Amino acid sequence: MAVNLDALKDAPRLLMEASLKPVQGERFQPTGFPDLGAATYTLPDGTEMLLVESAQSMANRLEQVCWDEAKGDLFASLQGLPYVRVDLGDFGETASVLEFHRLNSPYIWGGDGPDGKTADFRTAVCKSLGLKGDEWKGKKGTDGAEPPGALDLRKLARTALQYDPSCILHGVFLEKVAGRFRLSRLLSAFIEARGVRAAESGGVKFDRVIPAKGVAGVTSEQGYTNVTFPRTEFTAESITAYFNLDLTGLRGYGLGEAAERMLITLALWKIRRFLETGLRLRTACDLDCVGLTVTRPEGFEVPPLADLDAAVSKTIAACAQAGMFADPPVTRITWKTPKPRRGGESKGEAEPESEPEEE
């Protein structure tokens, strides 16, 4: 069955809500944050709320559902979609689909290009962005220069479309080229629970040989003796996953109808597949989707996954035929192990002062 996107033609946003529930029982474990724990908050009317999954985590999870772990490649319906694959030598392999920085991964920028000799990936991307000569270089050849001139994000979007279109949906920050080369997320998502109550429990790491301290001079810090621990799970009146696709932002990149159709279909495919196969968020957080509702615009329904499988494959092929993708679609590069610096530090690119919002 064909996927009809006519209802989205003039819509600024596509907003969706999915009702979730635990697969078994009532308790579930939310995401935790360092020095914070579970992210609980209270609405003005006194309703207790809980962030189950953050926007950053959801971006990664919507990427993960594209990858067939058994085959080590994209799922069959996504074959032909561009991405960068990196040979890490003794460290194995990785890909832009799997890297939390996507195309900005240091394993990608620290590698040789497709020919392995003269053209590295950095040079190819900078050429695509319209940068000439050493405009992308800072002092002494380091990263982070700010080339002069008005920034055209359409060029960055076209470059992302060429090498990894998911960067357009989930955002990317090419700070290794220039601090202004940033695409915000078009597809954002989060999961929150309403009317929550803490479910306190605990457990013990049981040592059947040396259960207590003072024997043989061992300690719990060394992994010996019985160790008790607290555990906080939650119950909730409702759990909801929210999805927001910025259609106005997508049109603003000027990628053309074929690319826009492909990216919208890909976003819907990711959402459907996540809700059907990706809801085991943690050991103690295994959820089911009760239903998916479109809240804006009226009259649009998200097609079933079987229809989206066929549609996304067709739209990927159309973009490839139009010459929008890298050829071949999988760009293969080889990571070069950073050379040691004095004092044992690696000679790698400097890290940004803070993580970009898109990551």
N, C-alpha and C positions, 0 to 999 in steps of 0.2 A: 504494500500500500504506500502511495506517495505521501511525503510529509509536506503539508501545506503551511507555509509561513506567511501567508497574505495578511493575517490579522496583526502581524508585527510590523508591517510596512511603515507606519507612521508613529508607532509607540516609542516613547523615550526610554522605557524600562520594561523588562520582563521580570515580574516578581512572582515567586513560587514559595509555597509552604508545604512541608511534608510532616505529617503527624507520625511520631515514633513511639514505640513502647518496648520494654525489655522482652527479650525472647522467652526468658523464664523468670518467674518471680516478679518482684517489684523493685528490687534494689539495683543500682547501677553506680559505676565509678566514673566521675568526671575527669577531665584533664586537670593536671596540677601544675603550679608555677613555682619556681624557686623562691624561697622566702615569703611565699604567699599561701601556698596550698590551693585548695579549691577556690574558684572565683565566685563567691556569693555576693549578692547585693539585694537591696530592698527597694521596691517601687514606692512612690509617694502614698499609695493607698495601703501600704503595709504588706503587700504580697512579697514573699520570699522567692528570689530568683537565683538561678545557678547557670553559669556558662559551662556547657558540657564540652564544646569543641570550639576553638578560636578560629578566626578568619585565616590566620597563617597556617594552622594545621589543616584546615579544610582545603586550602589551595594545594597542599602537598597530597592530600588524600584523593582529590579529583585528578591529580596527575597519576597516582599509583594505579588507579583502576584501568588505565590505558595499557599497562604493562603486563604481559603474560610471563610470570616468573618461571613457569615450567620450560618455556621456549627461549626465554631471555630476549624477547622482542615485543613489539607492539602486537596487539590482538589482530586477528585476520581482517576484521572490518576496517582497521585503521592503517593497513599496509599502504605505503605510498606517501604517508604523512611525513614530512621532513623532521629530522632530529639529528643531533650530533652524537656520535658514538666514539668513546675514548678508550684506546688501548693503554692500560696502566702498567704494562710489563708484568713484573712479579706480583703486582698488587691486583691483577685481574682486569676488569672492565667496568666502565660506568657510562652513563648517557645523560644528555641534557634533560630528558624526561624524568630521570631519577634524582637529579641534583637539586638541592633546595634553592640554589641560586640560579637554576636553569642555565641559560647561555652565559651567565656571569661566573660560572664555576671556575675556580682556579685550575682545575684539571683540564679544562678546555682552553683557557687562555695561556696556559703554560705548555702548550703542545705544538707539534709541527702540523702544517696544513695537509690537505689531501695528497699533494705530490711528495710530501716528506722531505723536500729539499729546499725550494726557494720561497714558496708562498705559504706562510703560516695562516692560521685562522684569523688572527688579529688583523692582518693586512687585508684579507678578503672582506671582513666585516667593515673595516674603516673605509675601504674603497666603495662598498655598497652604501655607506652613510654619506659619501661625497667628500670625505676628508682626503686632503692631498699631502703628499710628502710626510713631514714629521709633525703635522698639525695635532695628531693625537698624543704626542709625547710631551711630557713635562720636563723639568730640569734634569739634566744628566740622563735623559732617556727613561725617566720613571713615568708611572701612570698618572692620570688625573689632570691632564692639561685641559684648559678651557678654550677651544678654538673659537675665534671671533665669528660674529655673524648671527643672524636670527636662526633659532633652532627649529627645524622642520621635523616634527614628530612623525609625519607621514613617511619620511625616509626610514626612520627607525622601525615603524610598523611593517613596512615592506621588507626590510632586512629580516625581521623576526619571522615574517610569513615565509621567507625563503628558506630559513634554516631551522626554525622550530615555532610553528604557529601557536602552540600553547602559551608561549611567552606573551602573546597579545591578550589572551584570555586571563592569564594569572599574573601578569606583570613581570617586568624585568628592569634591572638597574645596572647599566653598563658603566659603573664607576671606574672600571679599569680603562675605559676610553675617555670619558669625560663625565663630570658630575651631573651634567644636565641631561644625559641620555637615559631617560627613565620613562617607562610605560606603566601607568597605574593599572590596577586590576580592572578588567571589564566584568569578569565573573567573580563575585564574592559570595561567601556563604559562612554561616555559623550555626551552631546548635545551642539552644538554651532550654532550660526546664523551668516550669512555673509551679508555685505552691510547693516548694521543696521542704523536706525535713531530713535532718541528719540521721543516719542509721549507724550508730557506733557499735563496733565489735572489736575483736582482737585475735591474736594468734600467738603461737610459740614456735620458735625454731628449736626442735627437740634433739638433744644430744644424748643418745642412749649409752655412750661410753663414759663421758665426763659431764654429768649434768650440772655440777656446781663449781664455782671458783674455788681455788685453794688446793686443787689436785694437780700434781706434776707441774705446778707453776704456770699453767696455761690461763689465758684470759679470753673473754668474749670477743675482744678486738682481733684476736688471732683466728676467730671462727669457731672456737670451742664453747662449751657449756650451753645450757638452755637460755634462750633469749626470747622474752615476751615483747610483743609490739602491738600498738593500737592500730585500728583500721576504721576509716570513715567512708561510708558509702552514703547514698541518698535515695530517697523515694520522692516522687513528684506527682502532682495532679496531671501534668501533661509535659511532653517533651516534643519540641518542634525544631525542625531544620529549615532554615531560611536561605533562599537563593535569590540573587539579584544580578541580572545581566544588563549591563549598560549599553543599550542599543544606539543611543545618540553618540556616545563616545566611539563606538565601533564605526558608525557612518563617517565620523569626523576624520578618520584615518584615510578616507578616499581609496580604499582597496578595490572597490568595484563590487558588483552584485554577486559574482561567482564566489569571491573570497568571503564576503559577508554571509552568504548562505552557508558556506562550508563551516565558518566559525560558529554561527548560531546552532547549526546542526550538531557540531562537535560538542558544544557546551551542553546541549540537551542530552546527547549521548552520555557524556560524563556524569550528569546528574542522575539519569535513569540507572546507569550501571552502578553508581555508588549506592543508590538506595536499594538495589537488588542484590549486590554482592559485597559492598564495602562497609557494612554497618557493624562489623565486629571491631569496635574502636580500641578496646583493651580486653584483657582477660575477663575482667568483671564489668564490662560494658558492651554487651552484645544485644543489638537492637533490631527490631523489625519495622518496616515501613507499613503503616496502616493505610495511608492514602496521600496522594500528591495533588495539591490544588493550586491553580493559577489565580492570583489575586489581581494582577494587572498584566495585560489589558483584558477586558471582558471578551469572551468568545473564543479564546485560544485554549487549547488543551495540549498537554505534552504527549506526544505519540508514545506508544509502547516501545520497548527496547528492540523488539524484532523489526519494527518499521524503521527505527533509527539506525540499526545495523546496516540495512541496505542503503538508506539515504546518505549516511556519512561516507560510505565507500564511494558512492556515485559522485558526491560533491568534491571529495578528495581527487578523484580521477579528472574531474572537470578543471580544477585548478592546475593540476599537473600538465594537462593538455594545453592550457593557456600559457604555460611557461612561467608560472608564479613561484615554482619550487626549485630548490637546488637539484641539479642533475649529476649524479644520482641523488635521491632524496635523503639518504643516510650519508652524512659527511663524516668520514672516518679520519681521526687524527691520533697522533701518538704523544702521550704525555712525557715530558722530559723531567726527570727527577731534579729538583733544585739543587744547585751546588752549595756545599757548606760554606758559611762565612766564618770569619774569625770569631772565636768565642763559641762556636758550635751552632750559631743561628743559621737558618736557611735563607738563601738569597731569593726570596719570593717577593711577590708584589705586596705593597703595604695594604693592610686591611683598612676599610673605611672606618671612620670614627664611630659610626653607629650603623646598625642594621637598617637597610632600606625598608620602607613601609610595605613595598610589594613583596618582600620575602617572608 
